[in-house]
């Protein structure tokens, strides 16, 4: 007999430099949502030249999104919020990861 455990929800607010992961305490769901984790992007500028700079930006984003994704593995449904294009980039990154194939992920634009 299969038991239906309650789904675990998380929200992620992010911009290009910082991310906040908001979720309920799994041990006490009546506490409400709180900031569970904070992630900051690291800056590696590489050498001189446009190509090197673009590679450094890509490497920074990849490391930043991997850090966020590792903190979201235990959640069933994820809402991604934030200004600009960062939330779209993160959702595309998560869709490429097999760990997130069976999770419901949605985005919404917000500044605060």
ROKEVO-821231 format. One record per atom (N, C-alpha, C): residue in three letters; y, z, x. Coordinates in steps of 0.02 Angstrom, whole numbers, plus 50000, padded with zeros to 5 digits. Layout:
<recs>
ALAYZX/...
</recs>
This chain:
<recs>
UNK499415000050042/UNK500005000050000/UNK500625000050044/UNK501064995350033/UNK501674994650073/UNK502234998850043/UNK502545002850085/UNK503115006850062/UNK503765003350079/UNK504225003650034/UNK504885000650046/UNK505355005950073/UNK505475005650137/UNK505945010450166/UNK506655007950153/UNK507135012450146/UNK507825010350133/UNK508095006250191/UNK508495001250173/UNK508794997050225/UNK509335000950262/UNK509394999250325/UNK509895002450368/UNK510454997450380/UNK511074999450364/UNK511654995050368/UNK512104997050426/UNK512444991950454/UNK512934993150507/UNK513504988250498/UNK514084990350521/UNK514664985950524/UNK514894985550596/UNK515134979750616/UNK515404978850683/UNK516104976050677/UNK516584979650703/UNK517264976850709/UNK517354974950781/UNK517554968650793/UNK517654966650862/UNK518214961650869/UNK518504961750929/UNK518954956450951/UNK518674954051018/UNK519054950551056/UNK518784947751119/UNK518674952951173/UNK518934959051165/UNK518894964151217/UNK518504970451198/UNK518504972251133/UNK518204978551111/UNK517804977651047/UNK517284981751040/UNK516874981750979/UNK516734988950960/UNK516754990150894/UNK516574996650866/UNK515994995550819/UNK515464999450826/UNK514884998950781/UNK514905005050735/UNK514945003550670/UNK514995008650619/UNK514345008750580/UNK514065014750571/UNK513435015350534/UNK513355022550510/UNK512875023350465/UNK512695029950443/UNK512245033250494/UNK512245039850494/UNK511785043650534/UNK511085042950503/UNK510595040050537/UNK509935039050507/UNK509595045550485/UNK509755051150517/UNK509465057550499/UNK509805060750438/UNK510435058950426/UNK510805061950370/UNK511265056550340/UNK510995052650295/UNK511375047150266/UNK511955049350221/UNK511965055650203/UNK512505058050161/UNK513155059150200/UNK513115058850266/UNK513705059750308/UNK514215054150300/UNK514005048450278/UNK514445042650274/UNK514445038750339/UNK514865033850343/UNK514895029450401/UNK515375032250453/UNK515155032050516/UNK515575034150572/UNK515495029150628/UNK515935029650677/UNK515875025450737/UNK515285028050777/UNK514775023950784/UNK514165025850819/UNK514195023850893/UNK514515018150907/UNK514555015650976/UNK515205011750986/UNK515425011551049/UNK516005007551069/UNK515785003251128/UNK515984997051127/UNK515804992351181/UNK516444988951204/UNK516524988451270/UNK517104984951298/UNK516854979151340/UNK517234973651337/UNK517064967851376/UNK517264969051449/UNK516854966651494/UNK517024967151565/UNK517384960751585/UNK517794961251634/UNK518174955451656/UNK517954953351726/UNK517644947551730/UNK517494944551794/UNK517864937951795/UNK518304936951843/UNK518734931051843/UNK518464925351886/UNK517974926751926/UNK517694921451968/UNK518194919452022/UNK518104913452047/UNK518544910852099/UNK519104906752069/UNK519364902252108/UNK519914898052085/UNK519634891852050/UNK520034888852008/UNK519844882751975/UNK519644883751903/UNK519774878551863/UNK519644878851791/UNK518894879551776/UNK518474875851811/UNK517754876051799/UNK517484883151812/UNK517684886051868/UNK517454892751885/UNK517704897851835/UNK518324897051813/UNK518614901551763/UNK518234901051697/UNK518074894851675/UNK517694893951614/UNK516994897051619/UNK516674896351676/UNK516014899451687/UNK516064907051684/UNK516594909851712/UNK516694917051711/UNK516804919451640/UNK517194915751601/UNK517314917551530/UNK516654917451491/UNK516254912351502/UNK515614911851467/UNK515154917651487/UNK515134919251551/UNK514714924851575/UNK514954931451545/UNK515624932351541/UNK515894938451511/UNK515694939051438/UNK515764933651400/UNK515584933751329/UNK514844935051319/UNK514424931951359/UNK513704932851354/UNK513514940151366/UNK513784943151418/UNK513644950251433/UNK513904954751377/UNK514494953451352/UNK514804957251297/UNK514374956951234/UNK514174950851214/UNK513774950051154/UNK513074953051162/UNK512774952651222/UNK512124955751234/UNK512174963351226/UNK512714966251250/UNK512814973451244/UNK512854975551170/UNK513224971651131/UNK513294973051060/UNK512624972151025/UNK512284966551038/UNK511654964951005/UNK511134970451018/UNK511114973151078/UNK510614978251094/UNK510714984551050/UNK511324985751029/UNK511474991650987/UNK511344990250913/UNK511244983950895/UNK511144982050825/UNK510424980850806/UNK509964981450853/UNK509264979750840/UNK508944983850784/UNK509134990050775/UNK508804994350726/UNK509094993550655/UNK509584989350645/UNK509894988650579/UNK509624982550542/UNK509554983250476/UNK509284977850434/UNK509824973050411/UNK510414975750395/UNK510974971650372/UNK511584973350413/UNK511944968050434/UNK512504968950479/UNK513104964950453/UNK513674968350448/UNK514304965150429/UNK514744964950490/UNK514974959050509/UNK515394958150568/UNK516104956750545/UNK516574960650570/UNK517274960250552/UNK517704959350614/UNK518294956450605/UNK518764956150661/UNK519214950150656/UNK519734950050698/UNK520194944450699/UNK519934938750743/UNK520224933050736/UNK520064927450781/UNK519374924650773/UNK519114922050827/UNK518464918550826/UNK517884922850852/UNK518024928850874/UNK517494933050904/UNK516914934250857/UNK517064935550793/UNK516514937050746/UNK516074930850736/UNK516364924950734/UNK515964918850727/UNK515534917750790/UNK515814919050848/UNK515434918350910/UNK514854923350912/UNK514974929550889/UNK514444934450889/UNK513894932650840/UNK514064930450780/UNK513544928750731/UNK513124922850756/UNK513434918050789/UNK513054912450817/UNK512594914950873/UNK512834919550913/UNK512414922550966/UNK511814926050936/UNK511924930050882/UNK511384933750851/UNK510874929050818/UNK511114923650787/UNK510654918950755/UNK510194915550806/UNK510404915150868/UNK509984912050920/UNK509464916950948/UNK509524923350930/UNK509064928550954/UNK508524929650902/UNK507894929050922/UNK507334929850876/UNK507304936750844/UNK507584941850876/UNK507584948650848/UNK507994949150784/UNK508434944350772/UNK508894944750715/UNK508714939650660/UNK508154936250666/UNK507974931150617/UNK507864933950547/UNK507614940050541/UNK507464942850475/UNK507984947850452/UNK508564947750484/UNK509104952250465/UNK509644948450426/UNK509954951850380/UNK510504948850343/UNK511144950350381/UNK511484944950402/UNK512094945550442/UNK512644941650406/UNK513224944950397/UNK513784941550366/UNK514424943250404/UNK514944939050394/UNK515574940150428/UNK516144940350378/UNK516684943550398/UNK517294943750359/UNK517874944350408/UNK518414940950396/UNK518994941350440/UNK519434947250420/UNK519634951150469/UNK520094956650457/UNK520434958350523/UNK521034960950518/UNK521404962850579/UNK521314970150596/UNK521194974350545/UNK521154981650557/UNK520504984250530/
</recs>
